Amino acid sequence: MFKEHPKGLYILFFTEMWERFSYYGMRAILTLYMITEVANKNPGLGWDDALALSIYGWYTMAVYVMSIPGGIIADRWLGQKKTVLFGGILLVFGHSILAIDAIWAFATGLTLIVLGVGGLKPNISTMVGGLYREGDPRRDHGFTVFYIGINVGAFLASLVVGGVGEIYGWHYGFGLAGIGMLLGVSVFLYGQKYLKHVGNPPKQRTGTKTAINTPLTKIEKDRMIVLFLSFIIIIAFWAAFE
């Protein structure tokens, strides 16, 4: 059943698994790190709950919002493959910097993670779809396999990163998340030979400018409205869920 899929699917599977491991692992200990007292045997920042939850909320929102420019950059200039790679590298640095016990490192690390997730998350899913021709019956099952990787990474993150952070220190947990993302980037680089035809930069076509300058039809405008409303509903759902 699994052998029938392109090998590139498993490269993306493990890349995303390690990305979700790092993301959910860091997130599992982020608020605990902010509210734990400085004098604690496992010291944190000692901030009050309201400030910590506010920062957590803004951070989570920024991660989802950055997916929009991340997708635009890939579609218009870099292609999904390069954008995923650059996003992964930013995530490695972001999680690794969080392992440093300093306020500047905390702010810098979170910023790099927001940018990294914005580049990687929307585009790696697009690459999964690009592995299959239009109408290929294997495509739906391919996405199912891909999402298994997401769930495995998230499950392991809470156990491993959360456990290390609680027992040995928050910064060790952040560092472990960085190691996980480094493994993800390494898998992605290794698997480039299986992703040659997927996620490449968009080719310049002679009709591109004409298409851009052509006014939208009524059907296209209606679709844009539906998409916009869908975005609002999805953002509201995830904001409430988080």
C-alpha positions as CSV (number, residue, x, y, z in Angstrom):
1,M,0.0,0.0,0.0
2,F,2.8,2.4,0.9
3,K,5.1,1.3,-1.9
4,E,2.8,2.6,-4.6
5,H,3.5,6.3,-3.6
6,P,6.4,8.4,-4.9
7,K,9.5,8.3,-2.7
8,G,9.2,12.1,-2.4
9,L,6.2,11.6,-0.1
10,Y,8.3,9.9,2.6
11,I,10.9,12.7,2.4
12,L,8.1,15.2,3.0
13,F,6.6,12.9,5.6
14,F,9.7,12.9,7.8
15,T,10.5,16.6,7.1
16,E,7.1,17.6,8.4
17,M,7.2,15.1,11.2
18,W,10.4,16.7,12.6
19,E,9.1,20.2,12.0
20,R,5.9,19.4,14.0
21,F,8.1,17.7,16.6
22,S,10.1,20.9,17.1
23,Y,7.0,23.2,16.8
24,Y,4.7,21.4,19.3
25,G,7.6,20.5,21.5
26,M,8.7,24.1,22.0
27,R,5.0,25.2,22.4
28,A,4.4,22.6,25.1
29,I,7.0,24.2,27.4
30,L,6.8,27.9,26.2
31,T,4.1,29.1,28.6
32,L,5.6,27.0,31.5
33,Y,9.0,28.6,30.8
34,M,7.5,32.1,30.9
35,I,5.5,31.7,34.2
36,T,8.0,29.6,36.2
37,E,9.7,31.6,38.9
38,V,13.3,32.7,38.5
39,A,14.2,31.2,41.9
40,N,12.7,27.8,40.9
41,K,15.1,24.9,40.7
42,N,14.2,24.8,37.0
43,P,14.1,28.6,36.5
44,G,12.0,30.4,34.0
45,L,11.3,34.1,33.3
46,G,8.9,34.6,36.2
47,W,6.3,36.5,34.3
48,D,2.7,36.7,35.4
49,D,0.0,34.5,33.7
50,A,-1.7,37.3,31.9
51,L,1.5,38.4,30.2
52,A,2.6,34.9,29.3
53,L,-0.8,34.0,27.8
54,S,-0.9,37.2,25.9
55,I,2.6,36.5,24.3
56,Y,1.6,33.0,23.6
57,G,-1.6,34.1,21.9
58,W,0.2,36.7,19.7
59,Y,2.9,34.2,18.9
60,T,0.3,31.6,17.8
61,M,-1.6,34.1,15.7
62,A,1.5,35.4,14.0
63,V,2.5,31.8,13.0
64,Y,-0.8,31.3,11.2
65,V,-0.8,34.8,9.6
66,M,2.8,34.4,8.3
67,S,1.6,31.5,6.2
68,I,0.0,34.0,3.8
69,P,3.1,35.8,2.8
70,G,5.0,32.5,2.9
71,G,2.7,31.1,0.3
72,I,2.8,34.2,-1.8
73,I,6.7,34.3,-1.8
74,A,6.8,30.7,-2.9
75,D,4.1,31.1,-5.6
76,R,5.6,34.3,-7.1
77,W,9.3,34.0,-6.7
78,L,11.1,31.2,-4.9
79,G,9.0,28.1,-5.4
80,Q,7.8,25.9,-2.6
81,K,11.0,23.8,-2.4
82,K,13.4,26.8,-1.7
83,T,10.8,28.4,0.6
84,V,10.5,25.2,2.6
85,L,14.3,24.9,2.9
86,F,14.7,28.6,4.0
87,G,11.9,28.2,6.5
88,G,13.4,25.1,7.9
89,I,16.8,26.8,8.3
90,L,15.1,29.7,10.1
91,L,13.4,27.2,12.4
92,V,16.7,25.5,13.3
93,F,18.2,28.8,14.3
94,G,15.1,30.0,16.1
95,H,14.8,26.9,18.3
96,S,18.5,26.8,18.9
97,I,18.6,30.5,20.0
98,L,15.8,29.8,22.4
99,A,18.2,27.5,24.2
100,I,20.2,30.5,25.2
101,D,19.2,31.9,28.6
102,A,18.6,35.6,27.7
103,I,15.7,37.9,26.9
104,W,17.1,38.9,23.6
105,A,17.4,35.2,22.7
106,F,13.8,34.6,23.7
107,A,12.5,37.4,21.4
108,T,14.8,36.6,18.5
109,G,14.1,32.9,18.7
110,L,10.3,33.4,18.6
111,T,10.6,35.8,15.7
112,L,12.7,33.4,13.6
113,I,10.2,30.5,14.4
114,V,7.3,32.6,13.2
115,L,9.1,33.4,10.0
116,G,10.2,29.8,9.6
117,V,6.8,28.2,10.1
118,G,5.3,30.8,7.7
119,G,7.7,29.7,5.0
120,L,7.6,25.9,5.6
121,K,4.1,25.0,6.7
122,P,1.9,26.1,3.8
123,N,4.4,25.1,1.1
124,I,5.3,21.6,2.2
125,S,1.6,20.6,1.9
126,T,1.5,22.1,-1.6
127,M,4.5,20.0,-2.5
128,V,2.7,16.8,-1.4
129,G,-0.1,17.6,-3.9
130,G,2.5,18.3,-6.6
131,L,3.8,14.7,-6.3
132,Y,0.7,13.4,-8.1
133,R,-0.8,14.2,-11.5
134,E,-4.3,15.7,-11.5
135,G,-6.9,13.0,-10.9
136,D,-4.4,10.5,-9.5
137,P,-6.4,8.3,-7.1
138,R,-3.4,7.9,-4.9
139,R,-3.4,11.6,-4.0
140,D,-5.9,11.4,-1.1
141,H,-4.1,8.5,0.5
142,G,-0.9,10.4,0.1
143,F,-2.2,13.2,2.1
144,T,-3.4,10.8,4.7
145,V,0.1,9.3,5.0
146,F,1.5,12.9,5.2
147,Y,-0.9,13.8,8.1
148,I,0.1,10.7,10.0
149,G,3.6,12.2,10.1
150,I,2.2,15.4,11.5
151,N,0.4,13.5,14.3
152,V,3.4,11.3,15.1
153,G,5.6,14.4,15.4
154,A,3.1,16.2,17.6
155,F,2.7,13.2,19.9
156,L,6.4,12.6,20.3
157,A,7.0,16.3,21.0
158,S,4.8,16.5,24.1
159,L,6.5,13.4,25.6
160,V,10.1,14.0,24.6
161,V,10.6,17.8,24.5
162,G,8.1,18.3,27.3
163,G,9.8,15.7,29.5
164,V,13.3,17.0,28.9
165,G,12.2,20.6,29.6
166,E,10.5,19.7,32.8
167,I,13.3,17.4,34.2
168,Y,16.5,18.9,32.9
169,G,15.6,22.5,32.1
170,W,13.5,24.5,29.7
171,H,16.5,25.5,27.6
172,Y,17.4,21.9,27.0
173,G,13.9,21.3,25.8
174,F,14.2,24.2,23.4
175,G,17.6,22.9,22.2
176,L,16.1,19.5,21.6
177,A,13.4,21.1,19.4
178,G,16.2,22.6,17.4
179,I,17.9,19.3,17.0
180,G,14.6,17.8,15.8
181,M,14.3,20.5,13.1
182,L,17.9,20.0,12.1
183,L,17.0,16.4,11.4
184,G,14.0,17.5,9.3
185,V,16.2,19.9,7.2
186,S,18.7,17.1,6.8
187,V,16.1,14.7,5.5
188,F,14.8,17.4,3.1
189,L,18.2,18.1,1.7
190,Y,18.9,14.4,1.3
191,G,15.7,13.8,-0.6
192,Q,16.1,16.5,-3.2
193,K,16.7,13.9,-5.9
194,Y,13.2,12.6,-5.3
195,L,11.7,16.1,-5.4
196,K,13.2,17.4,-8.7
197,H,9.8,18.0,-10.4
198,V,8.0,19.5,-7.4
199,G,8.0,23.0,-5.9
200,N,10.3,24.6,-8.4
201,P,10.3,28.4,-8.9
202,P,7.5,29.6,-11.2
203,K,8.5,30.0,-14.9
204,Q,8.0,33.4,-16.5
205,R,5.4,33.1,-19.2
206,T,4.6,35.6,-21.9
207,G,0.9,35.7,-21.0
208,T,1.6,36.4,-17.3
209,K,1.2,40.1,-17.5
210,T,-1.9,39.9,-19.6
211,A,-3.5,37.5,-17.0
212,I,-2.6,39.8,-14.2
213,N,-4.0,42.9,-15.9
214,T,-7.3,41.2,-16.9
215,P,-10.2,42.1,-14.7
216,L,-11.8,39.4,-12.6
217,T,-15.0,37.8,-13.8
218,K,-18.1,37.7,-11.6
219,I,-17.5,34.0,-10.9
220,E,-13.9,34.7,-9.9
221,K,-15.0,37.6,-7.6
222,D,-17.5,35.4,-6.0
223,R,-14.8,32.8,-5.4
224,M,-12.6,35.4,-3.8
225,I,-15.4,36.4,-1.4
226,V,-16.0,32.8,-0.4
227,L,-12.2,32.3,0.2
228,F,-12.0,35.5,2.2
229,L,-15.0,34.4,4.4
230,S,-13.4,31.0,4.8
231,F,-10.1,32.5,6.0
232,I,-12.0,34.5,8.6
233,I,-13.9,31.4,9.9
234,I,-10.7,29.3,9.9
235,I,-8.7,32.0,11.8
236,A,-11.5,32.4,14.3
237,F,-11.7,28.6,14.8
238,W,-8.0,28.2,15.4
239,A,-7.9,31.2,17.7
240,A,-10.6,29.7,19.8
241,F,-9.0,26.2,19.6
242,E,-5.6,27.4,20.7
